[in-house]
Amino acid sequence: MHPTERLSRGKLTTDVVLATLFSLVSLPFALLGNGVDLVALVLFGTALAVRRLSPAWSLGIAWAGAVLQMLALRDLQLYDAAVLGVLYSTAAHGGRTVKWLGLASAIVGAFVATGYLGLVKTLFGGSADPAGEVLQVLLLLGILFVGAISVLVLAWTAGLLMRAVRESRETRRREEVATRERELAEYRYAVEQERNRIARDMHDVVAHSLAVVIAQADGARFAAAARPEAAIDALETVSTVARRALGDVRLLLAELRHAEGEAPQPVLDDLGELIAEMRRAGLDVRFTESGVRVPLGAGHQIAVYRIAQEGLTNALRHGDTSSPVEFELAWSPSAVRLVIENVLRADAPTDAVGFRHGIPGMRERAQLSGGGLQVEETAGRRFRLVAEIPASPMTEATA
């Protein structure tokens, strides 16, 4: 069963029980009258039973009971108090039309009750001719009208206030749900961004380290027979790079397990060690730097380092190591321009320039820092990578 349907049935059951209790309390007074009072009691009890299930039907049934009672010239009975519950429900639970019909019924009902009790009952209820007591009749009518409209409109107003309270609570609940959903979406976005960053760092670390290890291992294998000392140096480089890569991977994995990682990030001053490492791996890196350095924030320095690392690693993996690799940093007051250019090997795969993880990762790093990255293969199978990272105020963490 749908939760809304269960709730509706629960409300109906509660209303039926309350209406039954009300009818039982009113029954002794109705028995003092005649059959009309019993029929009116049934109508008013029914109106109470369906007041929340269908406020419109409840109002109509209550009017039917009141009209029947007035046509039979019956006096006020305890069951007439059911009208207050019906008017309350039209304002608290009825739709827009039924709500205003409830207010109109309260006003019209006050006039009808005043006329019925003050005039009709006086004229047709066996009382003396009121012609000589006009002032008393007018006073009675005024008192009856004020009392009737006060009680009836007050019942309707109480329902309207309860409706406003309920709608206010529902609005707050929806706002809280919307706020929680927005915060959850922001958290998921932040987590996704952090995971993407860690994935890029993992790729940079692993790809760079493996490229160096492979190059050194191949060199050691070829030099083992003729130049044992060169093979030993190469194996030492393999060991150093592998240990460093293992440490970096452990730190990155630790970041995945915790909300905030404390892994040290590379900065511009680490470019020298990176270039030396690539040279030890057999890459002839020709590094030049022009212009005056300007402050870069931590994120911008990481972007420059990682793009340089990935670019040099690609040159080692897919380039002709017998040709030099041109690596340039050109500084301007507003940005730093990073250029890496090398010759591709004859057997380099055709998609080495294209759409593997490395190129998109470098492009994303550049874009996240507010810059851009371009790659192209020029004449003579020369691969050229150009990245521009805008200058930014140095953060306190990197100062």
N, C-alpha and C positions, 0 to 999 in steps of 0.2 A: 504494500500500500504506500502511495506517495506520502511524504511527510506533511504536505499541505492538506491532503485529504484527511489524514489522521488528526491534524489540528482542528479542522472544521468539524469533524465528528465529535471530538472532545468538547468543543465549545457547545455544540448542539446538545450533547448529553448533560452538560452542566446547566444550560438554560432550561432544559426540560425538567430537571430535578428541582431547580429553584421555582419554576412556574408551578409545578405540582405542589410544592410546600406552600406557596402563596395561595393557591386555590383551596388547599385544605384549611388554611387559617381563615379564609374568607367564607368558606362554605356554611358555617353555622349562622352567619348573618344573612346569607342569601336564602337559607331555608326559612327564615322568618318572613320572607316575602312570598312571591308566587313563582310560577314556572318561568316567567320572563327573567327574573333575577338569576335563575340557574343557567339559562341560555346565555345571558350576558356574562356570567362568571366564566363559562366555558370559552366564550370568545376572547375575553380579556386574558385568560390563562394561556390560550393558544397564541395570542399576540406576544405575550412574554416569552413563550417557548421558542419562537422563531425570530426574536428581535435582532439577533446577530447574524443568523443564517440568511435572513432576507428582511432587512429593515423596511423595505417598501411594503411587503405583504403584512408585516407586523403593524404598520401604520394604518393600512386599509382595514385590517380586521378590528383594530381598536376603534376606528371610526364607526364600523358596523355595529359593534357592541354599544357605543355611546348613542347612536341614532335609535337603536332598538330600545334602549333604556328610556330615552326621552319620549318616544312614541307611546310607550306604555305608562308614561307619567310616573315613573318610579323615582324614589328618593335616592340621594347619594348613598353609595354602599362602599364597603372597604375595598372591594375589587376595583373601584375606580382609580385607586392609587397606581394600578398597573399602567395608566396613561403616562405617568412620570418616567417609568422605565422605558416605555416605547419611544417617547420624545428624546430621552438621553441617547438611545441607540441610533436614532436617525442622524444625530449630529456626530456621534462617536464612530459609527460603522457604516453609515450610508454613503452612497455616491453623491456627486455634486448636486444632482436634482433632488434626490431624496433628502439630503441635508437641509436644503432651503424649503422643501415641502414640510419638513418637521417644524421649522420656525413659523411658517405660515399657519400650520395646524395649531401651534401654540397660541398664536394671536387670535385666529378665528375661533379656536376652542374657548378662549377667555370670553369673547363676546357671546358665543352661543351659550356657555355655562351661565353667564350673567343674566342673559335674557330668559333662559329656561328657569333658573332658580328664582329670579327676582320678579318675573312677570308671569310666565306660563304656569308655574306651580301656584302662584298667588291667585291667578284667575280661574284655573281649572282644578285646583287642589282642594276646593271646598272652603277657602278663606273668605272673609267678608270683603265687600266691595272696597277697593283701595282708593276710590276717587277722592275721598275726603282726607286721605293721608298721603298726598303727593310728595310732600317733603320727606317723609319717612321712606317712601318707596325709592326716591332718587338717592337718598343717603345709603339705603341698602344696596341699590344697584352699584353705586360708586365703590362701596366696600367690597362687594362681591367681585367686581371687575378688577380692582387693584390686587386683591388676594389671588384671584384665578390667574391673571397674567403674570404675577410675580412668581407663583409656584411653577406654572407651566414653562415660562421662558427660562427660569432658573434651572430647571431640569435639562432643557435643551442646551443652555450655556455650559452646564457641567460636562455634558457629552462633548461639546466643541473643545473645551479646554483639555479633556482627556485625549481627544484626537490630536490636538497640537502637541501635547507631550509625547504621544506615541510616534508621531511623524518626526519630531525633533530627535528622539532616540534613534529612530531608523536612519535619519540623515547622518547622525554622528557615527553610527555603526558602519554605514557605507563609506564615510570618510576615513574611518580607521582601517577598514578593509583595503580601500584604495591606497592609503598611505603604506600599509604593510606590503601590498603588492608592488608598489613603486620602489620601496626600499629593497625588497627582495630582487626586483629586476636590476636595480643599480648594483646590488651586491654580486649578482650573477655576472653582470657585465664586467665589474672590476675583477672578479675571479677569472673570467675568460681572458681579459686583457693580460692579467698577470701570467696565466698559463701560456698564452701566446708568446709573451716575452721570454719566459723560461724555455719554451720550445726553441725559440730563435737562439738563445744563449747555448742551449744544449747542442743544437746543430753546429753552431760556430765552433764550440769547444771540441766536439767529437770529430767533425770534418777536418778541422785544422790539425788536430793532434794526429789523427790517422794518416793524413797526407804526409806529415813530417816523418812519422814512424815508417811508413811504406818506403818513402824516398831513402831514408837512412838505412833501412834493412836491405833494400836493393843495392845500395852502395857498398854496404858491408859484405854482401854476398859476392859481389864482383871483385872486391879488394882483398878478400880473405887470403887468397893464395899469394898474390904478388906483394901486397902491402898490409901485413897484419896489424901494424900500428894504426892505419886508417880505419880498419874494420873495428878495432877496439874503440876508437873515438866515436865512430858511428853508433856502436852499441851503447856507449855511454849517453849519447844524445837521445837514442830511443828510450833508454831507461828514464832519463830526466823528463822527457816530454810525456811519457806514459804516466809517470807518477803525478805530474802536474795535472794532466787531464783527469786522472782518477780523483784527485782532490777537488777539481772544479765540478765534476759530475756529482760527487757526494754532496757538495754544497748546494747544487741545483736541486738535487733530490730532496735535500732537507727543506728547501723552500717550498716544495710541493706538499710536504707534510705539515707545514706550519703556516699560520696566517701571514706572518711577516718574516721574511728571511733576512739574515744578516750577512749574506755572502758578499765579500769584497768585489767591487766592480772595477774594471780597468779604466785608466785615465790616459790623457795624452802622453804623460811621461813614460808610460809603458810601451809606447810605439818603438822606442829604441831596442828594447829587449825582443819585441816581436820581429823586427827586421833582422836582428842578429840571429834569432832562431831560424828564420827562413833562409838566411845565408848559410847557416850550418847544415841545413837540409839540402843544399845544393842549388839554391835559387840566387841568381846574380841580381840583387836588388840595388838599383841606382836611385837613392833617395835625395830629393832636393826640397828645400823649404824657402819660400819667399814671402816678403811682407812682414808686418809686425803682428805678433800674436795678440788676439783680443780674448777677453774672458769668455769661457764657455761654461754653461751649467753642467751638472753631473750627467744628466740625460744626454746632452749634446756630445760630451766627451765620450761617453759609452758608444754612441752611434758612430762617431768618427773611428774609434778603435775597432769596433766590430765590423764595420764596412771594410776597413783596411785589412783586417784579419781574413775576412771571407774573400776579398779580392786577391790577396796574395796566395791564399790557399788554392783558389781556382787556377791561378797562374802556375802553381806547382803541380797541380793534378792534370791540367789540360794544356799547359803551355810547353813551348820548346825551351828547356832549361839551359840549352847552350846559348840562347839569346838573352840579353839583359832585360830586366823588368823595370820600366820607368815608374817610379812612385813619387808623386809631387803633392805637396801641401802649399796652396797659394792663399795667403791671408789678405783680407780686405777689412775695412772698418765695420762691415755689416755681416760678413760671412767667411767661412773657410771653404775652399774648393779642393776636393780630393780627386786626384787623377791617377789611375793605374792602367798602364798599357803594356801589353806583352804580345809575343808571337805565339799562335796556337800550333800545336803539333799537327803533323800531317794526318795522323790517325785519330785526332780528337773527335769525339762524337759531335754530330751536327747540332744536337740540342744542348751543347755545353754552355752556349750563350743564353739559351732561352728560358725555360720555364721550370727548372728544378727548384728545390726549396731555397737554395742559396740566394739566387737573384731576387725572387719575391721578398725574401726576408730582409735583404739589404734595402730594397726599395721601401718596404714598410718602415724600417728604422728611420730612413731619411725623411719620409713623409710625416711620421709621428713627431719628429723634431722640428717640423715646419719647413723642411727643405725638399729636395728631390734627387732622383738618381736616374741616369741614363746609361745604357750599355749598347755597344754596336760592334760589328765586325767590319773592319775597313779593308782596304786593298792590301794584298800580301798576307792575308789571314792574320791580321793584327786585331787583337781584342782590346777594346778601350772602354774603361769604366770611369764615369764622371759623377761625382756626388757633391752636392752643395748643402752645407749645414749652416743655418743662420747663427749669428752670434747672439748670446743671451747673457744677462748678468750672472756672474758666478754665484752659485748658491752657497749658503753658510757651510754645508756639508763638504764642499769641495775647496773652500777657501783655505 
